Every structure is written in C-alpha cells, then in structure tokens.
Amino acid sequence: MAIIRPFKGLRPDPRVAHLVASVPYDVVNKQEAAELAKDNPISFLRVTRSEIELDENVDVYSDIVYQKANSNMQRLINEAPLIADTEEKFYIYRLIWKDVTQVGIAATFSVEDYNNDVIMKHEKTRRVKEDDRTNHIVTTNVQTGAVFLTYKGITDVNDLVEKTIQNNEPVYNFTTPDEVTHTIWIMPKEANDIIVFEIGKAEHLYIADGHHRAASASRAQKVKMEENPNHTGDEEYNYLMAVLFPAEQLKILPYNRAVFELDNLTDEAFIEKVKVNFTIEDSDTASPKEKGKIGMYFNKKWYMLTPNENVIPGEAAGDKLDVSILQNFLLEPVLGIKDPRTDNNIDFIGGIRGTEELEKRINSGAAKVAFSMYPVSVDDLINISEVGETMPPKSTWFEPKLRDGLVVHTI
C-alpha cells in the first residue's frame, strides 16, 4: 500500500514565483543554465546548478559546488523570499501546454516504498548522477526538485482535485517562455485524510521521470540515518518529494537518436548492413506514424525503416520496444554501439526539439545519421515496471516538465 503525506513546503512569495521557478537541473547544461539565470539573481538554477556562479574550471561535482548551493539556498530564503508553510499541506500542480493538461498532487512519499518497490522504477541510474544529487541533498538539507510519479487514476481523488481547482484561487499562476502555464493550489485541510486513504489503496506508484532524484533521496536517507543516533523513521529525510499524476493525463514524446560516426563504414556499406534487418523505404515524413516503424535521416534524406523477418525480439517486454529493436538490430551490430549509456558515438535528443534538430545535426555535418522514434506509451512504462524490467536508456521524454523551486521539501 502506498504512503502519501502532506508536508510543510518551502515556497516563494507569490509575487516572485515566476522568477524563482526554473527548468529542471538535468535538462540544461552548465552554459544553458548560466544563460537562463544570467539576469535573474533569484533563479532557482543558482541552487540546483550553483556551479554557474563559480570559476569555469571548477569540477561540477566538487564540494565547493554543493557548499555554494547551500549558501545560495539560504540567500534565496532571505532575499526572494522563500516562506515556509506552518502546516502540512497537499499542493495541486497543474500544467497546460498546447493540447495537454495534467494535474497532479505535490506531496511526500515514503523512501521505504521506493526501496521496497511499492514505488516502481523503469530505468537504471548512473552512479555519478546519484552521487551528485545525494551530495546536493545532504549538503543543502533540501530536496529541490520533485520526482514525477504516475498511477492508475482514482475517481474520488480526481474529483477532490477538480473541486479544489473550481472553488479556490491559485497561489501561483504564470506562463513560462516555453508556453507552459504552471498553476498551483493548496488542497483544503479537510481533504488530507481522504487523499491519504485513497492513494493508500494503490498497490504501486510508478516513476515516470526523476529516477536519479528518487535514488538520491534514498541514499540521502541512509546518510542521515547514520548521522542520527535517535533515528525514529518519522524524520523528513525518510520521505521524498514528488508530484503524482493520473496516467491517463500524461503525454510521452519520443526520444530520438543521433550517431556521430558510421564505425568506419562507407555510406554504401552502412546502407547494406541496415538492409540485413530492415526494409528501407523513401519517406515524405520524418516521424513514424505507428509502432514498429523507425525514421532514419541520412545524407539529408528521410527514410522509413521496417523490421524484416530477421528481427526476432527477445521474450522480455522491453525487448519488443522500438528503441530496443533499433539498439539490438542496428545500433549495436551495424554501428558498434554496445552500451548507449556510455558510448560517446551517440547522442539523445528529446522529442520536444522535434525532428528539425535531427536534420540540423546531419545537415551541418555534426552527425552522420539520425533516427526518429514512435513514442513509448504510458502502458508500456507501467507494464515494464510491473514485471521488474528496465526500459532502454532514453526511452521516454515527458512534456510538459515540472519547474524546480515552486515547492521545496526541507529534510
């Protein structure tokens, strides 16, 4: 049974919420973060990507970076300001982007539920990224960004959320430059017990996005437990902050691929090798219209790949995904990319950037070949999580994304 709790959020003054709120730390590099925060002294990127205020030669994983994050956190509390709620609350977080509306509950969830697979995963995490966010949490004593959770929606919960939206004024409501409208309400106190009871019926919750945040919250819990001889299990470090969305509201975009070199193959040899496992057809469209098709941009021309009789996926649920078929029957045997997590010959481009970004990479000569994917479904994500499998790296790109800094969990 899933554990969900209201919490005393640390939040920006409504007058400056739009200035504090920032993109997630892991969707921008250092240079992009610096540019976004350049003229904004209270951008939350100064906490989540504090290296932007340090010498460019500083190791982004060094202690000085986390100490800077801590000092910047304290500065924002005083100067933004950030104000701590005095009572435990659930927060409703709605995002509207184009034709997508998704409404979730910001809350805290049991780290033990994460450890024991009540909160289920579908991705492997990288140790270096875990180390980074664990050090960030332990040094600042805050969880700065929410894990993105999903579940099979519950009607009574959805009705309570809708009633709150209809009958209450939001505490924040603004639109960001990427045309996403972010709105937050506070759930009435009398609804808290109902939310706890109804969500508690869920056998599983599922991480949609934020695997490294969740893993780091778990590791930070262990550090805090070891430091606390009077540990009881009720401390705030035993809970992770997340926003829980009904699965039926979520939109997954494709996660596309670009490959820099052809592994010493000529163009003709590359095409012949691809033909071993795929039928290649000229295409007027860049994106596949259905599962089982893969777009390929090569020599400034779009093709559509269809697996042929030589492609026999494994028995695992994840083996049947298009991203797995591309990896197992083209990227590895043709281009020698055995582990896409670590191979420097491949890059991943989120679907939000469109196939235009793929064309740009090839047309400029920055890459040799690019692949556009049909998006994985939420059902795929849930099914693979439930059988204890992991999806291939960079399988899902969720949009719109939560903003960091609107609600912070202090531990």
SULFEN-V861368 format. One record per backbone hydrogen bond with DSSP energy under -1.0 kcal/mol. CO is the residue of the C=O (numbers start at 1). NH is the residue of the N-H. If there is no record, write none. Layout:
CO|NH / CO|NH
This chain:
5|108 / 7|9 / 7|89 / 9|85 / 10|408 / 11|83 / 13|16 / 16|19 / 16|20 / 17|21 / 20|44 / 22|404 / 24|27 / 29|33 / 30|34 / 31|35 / 32|36 / 33|37 / 37|40 / 40|43 / 43|46 / 44|47 / 44|48 / 45|49 / 49|52 / 50|53 / 51|54 / 55|58 / 59|62 / 62|65 / 62|66 / 63|67 / 64|68 / 65|69 / 66|70 / 67|71 / 68|72 / 69|73 / 70|74 / 71|75 / 72|76 / 73|77 / 74|78 / 75|79 / 76|80 / 77|82 / 81|13 / 83|11 / 89|7 / 90|187 / 91|106 / 92|185 / 93|104 / 94|183 / 95|102 / 96|181 / 97|100 / 100|97 / 102|95 / 104|93 / 105|244 / 106|91 / 107|242 / 108|5 / 109|240 / 110|114 / 111|115 / 112|116 / 113|118 / 113|119 / 114|117 / 118|205 / 120|207 / 122|391 / 126|130 / 127|131 / 128|132 / 129|133 / 130|134 / 131|135 / 132|136 / 133|137 / 134|138 / 135|139 / 136|140 / 137|141 / 141|411 / 143|409 / 144|405 / 147|243 / 148|208 / 148|209 / 149|245 / 150|206 / 151|247 / 154|158 / 155|159 / 156|160 / 157|161 / 158|162 / 159|163 / 160|164 / 161|165 / 162|166 / 163|167 / 164|168 / 172|184 / 174|182 / 176|179 / 180|176 / 181|96 / 182|174 / 183|94 / 184|171 / 184|172 / 185|92 / 188|191 / 189|192 / 191|195 / 192|196 / 193|197 / 194|198 / 195|199 / 196|200 / 198|201 / 199|202 / 202|2 / 205|120 / 206|150 / 209|148 / 210|214 / 211|215 / 212|216 / 213|217 / 214|218 / 215|219 / 216|220 / 217|221 / 218|222 / 219|223 / 220|224 / 221|225 / 222|226 / 223|227 / 228|231 / 235|238 / 236|239 / 238|111 / 240|109 / 241|147 / 242|107 / 243|149 / 244|105 / 245|151 / 246|249 / 247|250 / 251|399 / 253|397 / 254|351 / 256|349 / 257|371 / 258|347 / 259|368 / 259|369 / 262|265 / 266|270 / 267|271 / 268|272 / 269|273 / 270|274 / 271|275 / 274|277 / 274|278 / 277|308 / 279|306 / 281|304 / 290|293 / 294|305 / 295|372 / 296|303 / 297|370 / 301|298 / 302|283 / 303|296 / 304|281 / 305|294 / 306|279 / 308|311 / 317|320 / 318|321 / 321|325 / 322|326 / 323|327 / 324|328 / 325|329 / 326|330 / 326|331 / 327|332 / 330|334 / 330|335 / 331|337 / 332|336 / 336|338 / 339|342 / 339|343 / 343|346 / 345|260 / 347|258 / 349|256 / 350|353 / 351|354 / 355|359 / 356|360 / 357|361 / 358|362 / 359|363 / 360|364 / 361|366 / 361|367 / 362|365 / 369|259 / 370|297 / 371|257 / 372|295 / 377|381 / 378|382 / 379|383 / 380|384 / 381|385 / 382|386 / 383|387 / 384|389 / 385|388 / 397|253 / 404|22 / 408|10 / 409|143
